[in-house]
Amino acid sequence: MALYKTKGEIPFENEFIETLCHNGWTYLSELENATPKQLENHFRKILNQNNQDVLSGVDITDKEMEDIMRFISGLTPTDTNRFLTKGYVAEINLTRENPDFGKIQLRTFWRDAVAGGQMHYEIVKQAIRPGMEDKPDDPNRRFDVTLLFNGMPLIQIEEKKVDVSLKHATNQIAKYKSEHKYDGLYSLVQIFVALKEDASRYFANQKSEKSFNNKFFFEWLDSSNKAVRNWKQFTEEFLKIPMAHNIISNFTLVNSENLVVLRPYQIHAVEAIRNAFAQHKDGYVWHATGSGKTMTAYKTATLLQRDPGNQVIFLSDRKELDSQSGKNFSMFSSGSDDNVFEINSTNDLIRHFKSNKTGVIVTTINKMKIAVDKHNARIAEGKKAFLIR
């Protein structure tokens, strides 16, 4: 602890960035103290690089970039989440300034292609967030560290010295939110991290600072459910690539009007189930009441069904649970490309089995038993994962 107390924020920040660089990230020294315009230009550069085939050799014009930024600036955190995760590739619709080029779709984020060549993972420190021009008393701010995914700031980190409470960092983020510093490209932020050398918290962005709730500021736990309090271990487990990419694409969801990031034990549970399924093993997950069973089940089911040819069957032992699960799954999947089928009858269940259509089938154990008794041979075809609540 004595060693920790000798470090100021700047030396800690530099060591933090160096650790990120050893875990899949690239530091952009030329964008230190970057202005909003510099970050927009960097985003524009990556858009041009990743979309040469649809741009027909003509890079994005100033007017077209204004249209792109207008679209981005209008997104809430939940809008952004749906935009990023609703399909394999997140695309921005753009009408070209030259009418001869018509309308195109600009690829911005590859949900399932981690480090596949199209993704750039970059670090910016001390980005400048200027005050509003029409408010002389509105101060300029600086964000400690920002993690860019293809030029988009999706994770933002505030650091504190070891002898300063993390609450100062979370309060600072809420204050910046109230000052409208998360506008422009920073409208895209999905995850906040408050970090010091012996503690960390991560939490989802919300539409308003009033929606932040410290009950959902999570401490990272390892796969044995032990708290990870060392900043370097946290960085190497939570912020490394591919994990940071997966946090955005796999472990967030929209629940009504709120953006939700899964708790650590939910993330480890989902990963364990996916690994077991890949090895044709079975197992169980124990959840206490009120600990997020439905979200864990939903994320497990929908991630499994993304693999081609997989049918996922979520079974409940009571009609009430079946109805509740179906409604929740349908709500979570709204605006995404995840297929959720609420089954109304045994015949409906059999039809879905025969179609072999990829998706999540939500039904009861009783309907499943009747379907198996009548059509066992056909149901046995294809890859199927059964999740039982």
C-alpha positions, 0 to 999 in steps of 0.5 A: 500500500505504501508503494501505491501512495507514492504514485500520483494520477499522472504516473498511474495513468501512464502505467495504466496505458502501458498495460493496456498496450500489452493487452490489445490496445494501441496508444494514439499519442498524436491525439493526446488532448484531442479536441472533438474535431480531431476525434471526429476526423480520426473516426472519419479516417477509419470509416473511409478505410473500412468502406472503400468498396462502397465509397467508390473511391470518393472519401466522405465529404464534409457535408456527409460527415455532418450528416453522420455526426447528426445521426450519432449525436441523436443516439441515447445509450440504449439507441447506441446499444441496439445500433451496435449489437442488432446484427453482425455489422453495425451500419450507418445509412448515408445519402451521398452528397453527389446524387450519382452515388446514391445511398450507401451503408457505412460499416462501423462495428463488427459485433462478432469479429473480434480483432478480425482485421476490421476492428481498431482498438485505440487509446486516447488520453485527456480528451478535451470536452469544451464548455457550451459556447452560449454558456460562459460559465460552462467549464472545459473538461478533460476525460482521463482515458477513452477506449476507441473502437473503430474511432468510436468512444465506447468505454470511458475511464476516470482514475483517482489516486489510491487515497481518494474514494472511487465515489469521487470518480463516479460522481465526477462522471455524473457531473460531466453527464449533467454538464452535457459533456457526453455529446457528439461522438461521446454520445456513443459511450456504453461503459464507464470505469472508475479506477484506482490502484486498489479498486475499480467499478464498472457501470453502464451509461444512462440517458441522464445522470439521474438514472445512475444507481450505485447498486449497479456499479459493479466490482469485477470478480474473477471466475472463482467469485473473488473480488479483483482489486488490483488495477493491473489484474482488472485491466488484464481481465476486463479491459483486454481484447477480446474481453472489452469487445465482448463486454460491449457486444455480448454482455450488455442489453437494453431493459426497458429504457435502461442500458444494462451491463451484466454482473461479473458472475453472470458473465462468467456463467454465460462463458462457462455454458458456451464453453461447455456447449462447444465441448458437448457437455452439460451442467448447471448454474445456481442463482439466488433469488433476484440475482439476474437469472432471466438476464443470464438465461437470455444472454446464454440462449441468444449467444448460443443461437448466433452459431449457425444451425443452433436451435436453443430451447428454454424450458420452464416447469410452470406455465407462469414462468414460461409466460414471464420468460417469454415476455422478458426474452421478447422485450430484451430482443426488441430491436435486435436480430435475435429470434425469440419464439414464444410457443403457444401450443405443442403443434406450434413447437413441433412446427418450429422444430421441423423448420430448423430455424435458428433462434430461441424457443421458449416453452414448457417441459410439458409441451416438450414432453408431448412433442418428443413423444409424438415426433422424437426422431425429427426433433433429434435432428440438428444441433440443439441446446436445452436450458431448463429453469 
